[in-house]
């Protein structure tokens, strides 16, 4: 496996969507209703990703990891989006890891490490002193990954209500500076 990390482009939308859907279907099995996971559409996600990646001035960045020409992981990050971000540190100096996923075929291969290290460095370079992310309650694999990389649960939680499901999420934080 030869990995390449680079900023995402609109042309990566299909690959990002494939990783997004397949990782949700694998990682969230037993944590979300199976009919929700089975109903995820790569083509719908791809259209959404093409729109997101085509926008300018969104205040976020997306990185991809390629193995050859195949997207095997991605991460989106930027300024904190939550009004209570000061709970994770200084609101002005707080960044957010919006999402990070690797294709299940690429789990435990270094893809996630490459992504989270690059995100942390980019957030530091942008002047963020702290960062936070939200992880689905019960997603022990992801929580363990974050903890191995120096992130820790700070006790904050939120409920994300979506059509057909309610997601309980826990906040993890990391001091970057």
N, C-alpha and C positions, 0 to 999 in steps of 0.2 A: 504494500500500500504506500503510494507516494502522494503525500498530502500537500495541497496548495491552499493558502489562506488569502482571500482578497475581498474587496468591497463587492457587494451584490449589485447586479445589473438587472434591468427589466428582463433580459433574456434568461435569467436564472429562475424566473417565477415558477415554471413547471417543476424544476428540481426542488426548489424550496417547498412547494406545496406537497410534493411526494414525501419528503422528509417529515413535514408537519403532520400530515395525516397518518402515515405509518407509525411514527413515534407515539402519537396520541393513542392509536389503536392498541399498541403493545404496552406502553407505560401505564395507561389509565384503565386497562382491563381490570374489572373488579372494583374500580374506584368511581366509575361513571356507568350509567345504564348502557348495556351492550348495544341496544338499538340506536343510541346516540352515536356510539363509535362506529357501528356498521353503516350509519347514514352519512358519514363524512365523505365529502367528494373532493378528489384531487383537482378536478377541473374547476370547481367553484373556488377552491382555495387559490388555484393558480391565477384566476381572474382577479381575485382580491389582491394577491401579491403583486401582480403586474401593475395594478392601480397604485398601490402603496409605493412601490419602487419607482414609479414614474412621477410621483409628487416631489416637488422641491420645497425646501423650507419647512420640513416636518419636525425638525428638532431631534431627529433620531438617525442612526446609522444601522445598516444591516451588513454583516459579514457572512461569507460562505466559505466552507471548506470543500474542496474538490478532491476526488480521487480519480485522476485522469480527467475526463470531461463530466463526470457524474457528481452532482451535489450530494454530499454525505452528511452535511451539518450546516447549521446557520445560527446566528445570534443577532438580535436587534436590541439596541440600547440607546440611551440618550438622557436628557434631563428628566428629573423626577416628575411623574405625572400626578401623583396623589397629593391632595391638599394637606394631608398630615405628614408629609415627608420629613418635616423637621423632627419627628419622632425617631427617624432613622439617622439623624444627624442634622447639620445645618441645612435648611431648605435650599439656600443659595448654592451650597457646595455639595449637594446630594445628586447623584446620578442614579439611574435605574437600568437594570438588566431586564428588558421587557420580555424577552423570550430567548431560550437557547435549547436547541434540539439536535440530536444526531439520529440518523437512520438506525433502526435496531440492528441492522447488519454491521454497523460501525461502532456499536457500543463497546467500550473497553478497548479501543484501539488508539486512543490519544486525540480523537477528534474533539471531544468535549474540553479536554485540557487546553488544546490549542486555541479554541474559541474563547474560553473564559479568561485565559491569560491575556489574549489580545483585547478583549473587552475591558478588562481592568486597566490595562495600560492606556487605552484610548480615553477612558473616563478620567484617569489621572491627568493625562495631557490636556484634557478639556477643562481642568481646574476643579474637578470634583474631589472632595476630601473623603466622602463616604458614598456608598452605593447600597441599594437594596434590590431585592427581587421577591416575587411571590411564588410559592410552591404549593401544589395541591396537597392538602392534608392526606396523609396515608401514602404518599409517594416517597417511600423510604429510600429507594434507589437514588432519586434525585437529591433528597435531603443529605444523604451520605456523601454524594459527589460534592455538593456545595460545602459541606463541613470539611471535607478533605482539602478544599481549596481556601479555607480560612473564613468562610461565611458562617454565621451562626444565627439561629432563631432568636428573635428578641422579644417574643411573647405577643407581638401584634398579629391580629388575624382580620380577615374580611370575608364577606359572603358575596360571591359573584353570581347573580341570578341571570340565567340565560334561558331561552325557550327550551323547555323539556328537562331542565336540570338546575340544580343549585350546587355551586362549587364552594367548598370551604378552603380558604387559602391561608397559609402561614408566611409571615415575612421573615426573610433572612437578610442580614446586613453584614457589611464588611467595611472596615476603615481602610482607605486607599492611600492616604497621605502619611 
